[in-house]
Amino acid sequence: MSNQTFLPGSTVDTVRDSEGNVHRPPADWALLPPGDAALTRRVKAAGDHWIVQERKGRRTFSKGIWASADTIGRIRGELDVERSTESYAKRKAADKQRRDKTQAAYVDEFYDSVLNFLDFHPRYADTAARMARAITTHATPVGSGTVARTKRISVDQRAEAAVIAWMRHQTTAYDSMVIPRVKGKRREVRRMLAARSKQLLIRYRRGESIDKDCPLQIASASSNPAEG
């Protein structure tokens, strides 16, 4: 028995390989759902297992792992004992405090980066603050899967991309557009809307007069700088 990666099958007790062939795990195996990273990691290290993953767009989602039911039960029991100790509780609390501190610092850094990218004229400082807070609140939560959580580009680049994405959804008709299922068409539409958004941002940076019915004004007015 080897360690392999499969796609979900048509039923809960089957998987598919890359060629579409259906496989059934051994009778004494069980499916360990995703969610407990420590348990999953130890079960993988303990011996034979099958990883089940599903790709949606650019992201890959874990659907769990198949492994010996006895192995899963034994390791789960060992973890339960470890997790019941006072030292484990203290370590978890310290880890959470450290993560919360790191997240809070990143939220502040991202907010500042968004403000720097917006660079609005002083007459639109309030608009910039509301907009930056709304974008930051949406983009920075851990696990959100937004561009703000990627490590492949700099924070300044993440901020710019988040602003354009927020404007695409909040100030254009993108979400209600019927876009032909033609390769590259959605990307083309996004580029067009991004160009329009950047032109609008230029007007705010210059301090030009903006109509009250401007989509950006309406969207930002519905956001509270104190949120998040």
N, C-alpha and C positions, 0 to 999 in steps of 0.2 A: 504494500500500500504506500502510495507516495503523497507528497504534499502538493496539491494542485489548486489552480484558481478556475472557478466556473461561473457561469451566468445562472440566474434563477431558472428553475424549470417551470413547466406549466402547472405543476402541483407542488405542495409544500415538501413532499418527500423525494423530489427529483431535482437534478441540476442539468445544465447543458454545457458542453464544451464549445470552443471557438468555431467548430464546424457544424454545430447544431445537434450533435449526437446527445441523446438523453442518457443520464447515468443515475443510478440509485446508490445511496451510501449503504455501507454494511448494516445489517440488522441491529447490531449492538451499538450503533452510533446515534448521536442526538444532535440537533441543531442548536448551537449556542447563539442567541440573538446578539446584535451589537449593543453597545451601551456601557459595558464594564470593561474598560481598557486593560486593567490589571489582570482580570480573569482571562480575557481573550489572549493576552500576551503569554501567560503561563501555560495555557492549554496548547497554544501553538508550539511552545518550546518543549512540551512534554512528549510529543510524538506525532504520528500521522494525523493529518487533518485536511479538509478541503475548505478553501476560502470561497465564499460566494459574494460576488460583486456585480453591481449594475451601473452602467454608465448612462448618464443623462446630460446631453449637451457636452460641456467641457468638464463636468464633475463626475467623479466615481463615488458611488454610495455602497457601503458595506451592508450586506444582507445577513451577516453572521458567518459562523464557521461550523462545519460538521466535524465531529471528533467522537472518540469513544465516550459513551455516556458515563461509564465508571470514572474515566479520567476527569471529565467535567465535574462530576459530583464530588470527587475527592478534593480537587483543587478549590472548588467553591467552599467546601467545608473548611479547608485550611485558611482561606482568606477570611471567612467569617470569624474564625478564632483570632486571627491577627487584628482584624478591624474592631474587635470588642475590647481591646486593651486601651488603657489610658494614654500610653505613649503614642499609639496610632492616632487617637483623637487629637492630641496636642499637635502632632505633625501635620495632620490634615488642616487644622485651624491655622497653623503658621503658613502652610502652603496657600491657603485661600487668601490670607491677608496679603501675602506677597503678590499673588495674581491680581488681586483687587487694586493694589497700589500701582502695579505695572499698567493695568488697564486704564486707571484714572489718569496716569501720566500720558498715556498714548492718546486718550480722548482730548486732553488739553493740547497736546502737540498737533493733533489732526485739526482741531478747531482753528488754531493759529495758522496752520498751513492753508486752510480754506479761506480764511480772511485775507491772507497775503495774496492768494491767487485772485480773489475777487477784486481787491485793491480799488474799491469804490471811492468816488469823490466824497469828501466830508458831508455833503448835503444828503448823502444816502447811507450814512454810517449805520443808522438804525436798521435799514433794510438789509445791509450786509450782515449785521449781527444776527438778525432773525434767520436769515438764509443759512448762515454758517452753522447756527445751532441746529436747525432742522436737518441739514445734511449730515452733520456729525452724529446726531441722535439716531438717524436712520442707518448710517454706514458703519459705525464702529463697534456695535455689539459683537462679542465673541461668538463665532459660529454663524454669523449672518451671511457669510459667503459673498459679501460685496467686495468691490475693488479695494476698499479701505483695509481689508484683512490680508491682502496679498503681500508677500515679501519679495516679489520679483522686481518691483520698481520702487523708487524712492517715495518718501512720504509726500513730497511736493507733487510728484506725478499722480499719486493716488488721490490727492486732494483735487487736482484738476479734473481727473476722470470722474470723481464722485460728483463734482459740481455739474459737469455736462450731463451725467446720467440723471441727476435730480431734475435738472431743467427739462430734459427730454420727457420725463414722466409728468412733471408738474406744470410746465408752461407750453406744451405742444399737444397735439392730438394723437401722439404716437400710440398710446394704449388702445385707442379705438380705430386705428388705421387698419384697413384690410390690405395686407402686403402680399403680393403674389409669391407663391412658393417656388421661387426661382433662385438658384444658387447665387449668392452675393447681393440679392435685392435688399434684404433687411439691413445688411451692412451699408449699402448705398444710401438707404433712407436715413440711417443713423448719422452718416457723414453729413448729409444735407441738413439735418436738424441741428447737428453740432455746430455747423457753420453759422446757422441763424442765431443760435444761442450765444456764440462768441461775438457776433455783431451787436447783439443786445447788451452784452456785458461791457462792450466798449463805450456805449452811450452812458452807462452808469459810471464808468471810470472817468469819463469826461465831465460828468456833472450836468449833462444835458437835461432839458425838461422832459419829463416822462408822463404820459397820460395815466390817469388813475386806473383805467381799465387795462393797463399793461399786465399780461399774464404773470410776470415775475412779481409785480406789486401785489397782485391778488394772492398768489401762492405764498409769498413771504409774510403777508399780513395775517394769514391763518396760522402762522407758526409763532410760538412763544419762546423768546430767547432764554427764558428761565427753565424750559423743559430740558430733561436729560441730564 
